[in-house]
Amino acid sequence: MKALVLAAARSPKLAPFSDTRPKTMINMAGQSILARQLTSLKQAGITEVYIVVGHQSEMIEQTFGFGRDLGLKITYLQQNKALGIGNAVYLARPYLETEERFLLVYADALMAGNPFKSLVERSKQQTTANIATVSHPSSDGAYGNVYLSGDMGISKLVEKPEAGRYSNYIFGGSFILEGTVFDRLEREDQRMLAVLQGLIAEKKIEASLWEDSWMDISRPWHILLANQMLLKELTQSIVPNSVRIDRSVNITGPVVFGENVHVAAGSSITGPCYIGDNCYIGNSCLIRNYSSIGAGCTIGYGTEVKNSVLFGDARIGRLSFIGDSVLGQRVSLGSATMTINHNITGEAISFCPQGEPAIETSLDKLGAFIGDDAKIGTGHNLAPGSWINPGAIIPDHFTFQNKNQ
């Protein structure tokens, strides 16, 4: 069976991170979302994959090439304009319409475990050709409601119900579909929702129930929730021989280290957390649970990192606090940078995206979201729920400076 992976979406609601990368290239717990999906496909027995790319497509193509390192054969299909899911699927017609069935994956839907393997195994046992993964959502959002019959058939789909969610199930972002779905897409003007509704009305699609966690990353703070979901899967520590841990370092809970990590004396690490290749954790640092520190990061003396995601190559100055925050690639923070992660009144934190009204997150702990290549000088306090554009430069904060007149 071949797979079609949809990875073209820009997802502007994920700014500042989606400005410089496809949504599927967000990195958590040592892997991008797309790398995790492709690895899961390989484990499910898939060897040939078509990936629909669009926004920042070169990042995906340069990272995965033709799939050799993953044991896959990858072909890229370019979606030049954002014309919807149906159009993205239809691009694969010349390659997949003669297939009896193929596996369709929405690459931005992240699940704990491997739902693709379960879906493929289910397809070998079912007489119905079309099967959809259905799951319970772990993130907030306006999802369609899926209703199941007693024999696991899908009986109804209510897209974005006005009264809110009133079914326990939603589509989980992966399907096994007949090659004839392309004819349906043509008849329905490439509207994927209409195709699914047609299959449901004709009783030609069944459900594969996935009971593990599911996450749609549609806002920046969902990165933190997804990271927690992934790190909860850790059951034991992994410490390669190349890792150097100085004396008086305290490690509790499952911690996964990459290669050539150096943890300096006096530091404390509480899992579950992940520390990538070639990271340096300075003296007397505190790395708390649900932190993912990407490859090549340097954490300065006395710094605390708590429930945060650092994509990689970050430089964090000494005596800083990074809490409930997401830092893009190559971010540099000066000494004594504080991401304030709560309101003093105890109220839930609002997030103010560019060009949109403020959003109530319902979270009482939320820090900052800092885009790729941003540089922030020493001595700054970042407000709860604040965000900084990619490449921004914020000078050091001085209280006094001599200047020649």
N, C-alpha and C positions, 0 to 999 in steps of 0.2 A: 504493500500500500504506500502511496505517495502522500506528502503533506503540503498544504498551502498555508503559509504563515503571513498574516496581515500585519505589517510593521511600518506603514506609511504615515500614520497620523502625526500631526505636530503637537496637538494637545496644548493650546495656548493657556489653558487654566493652570498648567503646571509651571508657568513662568515663576522665577527666572531660569529654571533648569531646562525647560523645553526650548528656550531661545537658542541654545547651542548644541542640542542633541535630540535625536528621536526619543520619544517617551520610553521605548523599549531598551534604550541604552543607559537608563538609570541604574546605578551600581549599588547593590546592597549585599552584605554578608559575603563579599568576595566575588560576586558575579553580577553581570548585567541581567536585566529581566529576560532579554532575548537569549543570552547564553544559557540561562537556566531552562528556557523553553526548548531550545535545540538539543540540549543534553537529555532532557526528558523524552523528546521524540526518539532519539537514538536508543534510549533504554527501552522504549516501547516497540522497537523493531523497525522503525522507519529509517531508511537510508537515503531517500531522495526527497529533497525539500525545495519548494519554490517560495521565495520571499518577495512580497510586494513591498517596495520601498518608495519613499517620497522625500519628506523633510529630512535634510542632512543625511541623505542616502549614502554618501561617501564614507561616513563613519561606520556604518554597518558593513559595507563592502570591504573596507580596509581591515576591519577587525576579523571578519570571518572568512574572507576570500571565497574560495569555492568549496569550503567545508572540510578540507582534508584533515585538519587537526582534530576535528570532531568525529571523523569517520563518516561524514555525510557528503553527498553530492548536492551542492547548492546552486540554484539558478535564480537570478534576480529579475524581477518584473517591475518596471518603473511606472508609478502612478503620478503623472505630472501635475494634475490638479486634484484637489480634495473633492472628489465626486461621490463619496460615500462608500459604504462597505460593499454594496452590490456591485458597483463599478470595479472595486478592487478585486473581488472574486472573479468577475467576468474577464479580467485580463488574462486569467489562466486557462481560458477556454481552449486555445490551440494546443495546450499541453495535457489537459486533464479530462476533456470531454469524452475521450474514448475509454477512460478508466471505469471499471465497474463501480468502484467507490474510492473516495479519497478523504483524508483527514484535514479539516479546516480548523485553523487556530487563530483566535484573536490574540496577538502577542502581548497586548497590554493587560490581559486578565491573568493575574498571578494567583496560583494555588499552592498550598502546602502539599508536599508529596508529589506524586506523578499521576495526574488524572488521565493522561493520554494512554498510558499502559492499561488502565482499567477500561477505557473506552474501546481500545482495540480488542481486548479480550472479550468484552461484551458483544462486539460486532461479530465475533466468530460463533456466538451462541444464538443470535437473534435472526429471525426470518425477515423482520422489517429492515429494509436497507438503510434508512436514515435514522441516525441516533444522535441525540444532543446531550451533552453533559449539563446537568442541573445541579445547583448548589444553594447553600444558604449564604447570603452576603455578610461580610465582616466589616464593610465600610458603608458610610452613608452615601446616598445617591438616589436618583430617580430611575430605578430599574424597572423593567417590565416584569409583570407577575406571571409565572408559569404555573398552570394547574395540571395535576396528574390524575389519570384514571386508576382504577384498582389494579390493572394489569401493566402499569408503568407506561402506558401511552400518554402522550401529551394531549390534553383535551382542550386547552384554551391558553391564549397568550393575551394579556392586557398590557399594552405598551404605555408606560408612564401614567398609571392610574391617578385620577384627580384627588382621590381621598387618601392617597399614600399607599404604602405597601400593605396588602391584606392577604397575600399568599406567602407561604414559607419558602418558595423556590423562585429562582431566577435562572436564566441561561448562564452557564459557567464559562462561555467563551471558546468551546471546542465542540466540533460536530464531525460525524462521519456522514457523508452525503454521496448520493449517486451521481455519476457523471451527467445524467440527464438534468441536473439542477441548472445547467447553463441554458437549456431550452426554456426552463421556467423563468430564469432571469431575463432572457430576451423578451418573453411575453409580458413580463411585469416591468418593463423599462428599467431593468437593473435595480429594482427596489428589493433589497434583501428581506425586509420585514414582510412584504407582500408574499414573497416566496415561502417564508416560514409559516405564515398564516394559511397559505394554500395547502401546505403539507399537513398542518394540524387539522384543517377542515376535512381533508381526505383520509385522515387517520393513517398517514404514511410516515410518521416520525414518533420514535419512542425516546424515553429518558434513561440516561445512565446517571444514577444518583451518586454524587460525590459528597461524602459527609465531612470531609476535612475542610479546613479554612479556605476562604476565597477572598480575593481583594482586587478591587478596581482602583488603580491609583489615578485619581482625577484631580486632586489638589495637593499642594506641597506637603502638608502634614500627613497625608496618606502614606508618604514614603516612610515615615517613622512607624506607622502602624504595620505596614508590610514588612519592614525590617524586624519588628518584634515577632511577627508571624513566622518568619524564616528562622530566626535565632531560637525560637522555642523548640525547633526540631533538634537542636544540639543536645546530645546526651553525654558526651565525654570530651575532654580536652585533646587537642592535637598539637604536639610540640615537636617540630622537625629538629634534627640534630644540629642544623645551622643556627638555631635560635640561641641567643646569649641572654641569660637571665642572671643579673648580678645578685649578690647576697642581700638579704633583708628585703626581698620582694615577696609579697603575699599574693597568692592566686587562689581564688575560691570559685567553685562553679565551673561549668564547661567553657573553656576558652580555646578557640581555634587560632593558631598562629600560622602565618605564611613563612616563607624562607627568609633567613638573614635578618630577623627581627632582633633588636637590642632593647632590653628593658633595664633601665639603670636602677641603682640601689635606692631602696626606700619607697618604691612604688607599690601600689596595691591595685589589683585587677579583679573585678567581680563579674563572673559570667552569669548568663550567657553573653558572650561578645566575640567579635572577630577582629583580628589585627593582621593586616595584609603584609605582603612581601616588603622587605627593606624599610620597615618602619623603625623609628627611634622613639622610645618613650623615656623622657628625661627623669632625673632624680625626683623622688617624692611626688610623683603624679598619682592621681586617682582616676582609674578608668572603671566606670560603673556599668551595671548590666544594661543590655540592649544597646550597646554601642558597636558600630561597625566602622572601623578605621581602615580606609583603603590603602593600597600599596603606595609606598614612598612618602608617607607622612612623617613629620617631625613634631613631637609634642613637647613643649618646653617645660622646664623645671616648675614643679608645684601646680601644674594645671590639672583641672578636673574636667572630665568628659563624661556626660551622663545622657543615656538614651538618645544618642545622636548618630547621624550618618555622615561620614566624610568620604567623598567619592575617591580621593586619592591625591597624592603630591601636595597636600596641605602643609603649611608652616604655621604652627600655633605658638605664639610667644609665651614666655614664662608667666606664671601667676594669673592665668586666664581661666574663665569658666565657660564651657560649651555645654549647654543643657537643652535638651528637647529641640535640637537644631539640625539643619541640613546644610552642609558646605559642599559646593561644587568642586570641580577639578582645579588644582593649583591655586586655591585660595590662600592668602597670606594674612594672618591676624597678628598685630603687634602685641607686645607685652601688656598684661592687665586688661585684656579685652573681656568684657562681661556680656554674655547673652542673658538678659533678664528674662526669666521664663514663667513669671506669674504676675498677676495684678495684686497690688498691696491690699485691695479691697476683697480679694478672693473671688471676684467675678470671672466668668468665663472669658477667654481671650478672643478678640475679633481679629480677622485678617482682612487687610485692605488691598486687594489686587489692583494693578494699574488699570484705570479706566472702568472699574466696576464698583458698585456699592460695597460697603463693608459686609463681611460674611461672619456670622456667628459660628465658631468652631465647636462649641460645647466642651472645649478642653480648658481645664484650669492650669495646665502646664504646657507652654508652647514658647519656643525661643525664636531664633532668626533663621532666615533662608537666604543664603549668600551664593550668588551665581559664580560661574567659572571665572577664574583669573582676577577676581576682585582682590584689592589690596586695601586693608584697613590698618591705619596707624595705631600707635600705642594709646592706651588710656581711654578707650571708648566703651560706653554702655549702650547696648542695642536693645531697643524696647521689645516687649513681648509681641510676637507675631509680625515683626518687621522683616522686610526683604530688601536685598541689594542687587542691583543689576549686574550682569556679567561684565567684567573688565572695569568696574568702578574703582576709583582711587579716592580714598578718604584720608586726608593728611593726619599726622599725629595730633593728638589733643594736648595743647600747651596751656598752662595757667600763667606762665611768665616767659618772656623771650626778649633778650637784648637785641636791638637792631641799630646799626649805624645809620644816622640820619644824613 
